[in-house]
């Protein structure tokens, strides 16, 4: 049974002695080039060194790889903001593409499945969707084991896409953004489609994918999610709400700064 968590990577900042979970990313492939897409504020200047994580099945601890500077394509904020989630970006997109060196790509491919962005079905994200992310439930690092644990994990969270008027009320543009009501009380067991427990917080979900599980042909794309609708860029934990940038906007930096052929 498919789980969007196979594309969903935890992103750690490693600027001090201990790592810290900064957010989530989506592992993608475009024309044999691999990237991790996330929210730009997840990899702002406070996170010069980046590490990725993986939690093996039935293991409480998260293994890590990286802790070094990586090339990142993103629009710089127009002004320094105390809350990076509220920063205003020159292109209006709180979106970043992390370039993957060979060793990082190899490590991720052994543990995750890259989502083929060219196979995406351009969903409208209407109705029930799944948000997959790594909520920062605790930050506990075992220095001896070089592992980040416990009570961590990727959680598929059942969410409701809201109408365009609510997008505007949250400060977004309906042509660019998706507003979501997230059910923190019910994250989903993908194998059964049933609620599996309660999350304590949404912090850390920024950069995670919004997946429409109903549009694409699963037989045609058996190793991919059914459709990537967007990337989470704001989480309003107190209101169980979030804002996402529509997935079509991922092509903007790929075309403009890398010269890739648009979708």
Helices and strands as residue ranges (DSSP letters): G 4-7, E 8-13, E 20-30, E 33-38, G 40-43, G 45-47, E 50-54, E 62-68, E 72-74, G 84-86, E 96-99, H 102-109, E 115-116, G 117-119, E 128-133, E 140-142, E 147-149, E 155-161, H 164-169, E 177-189, E 194-197, E 209-211, E 228-236, G 237-239, E 241-246, G 247-249, H 250-258
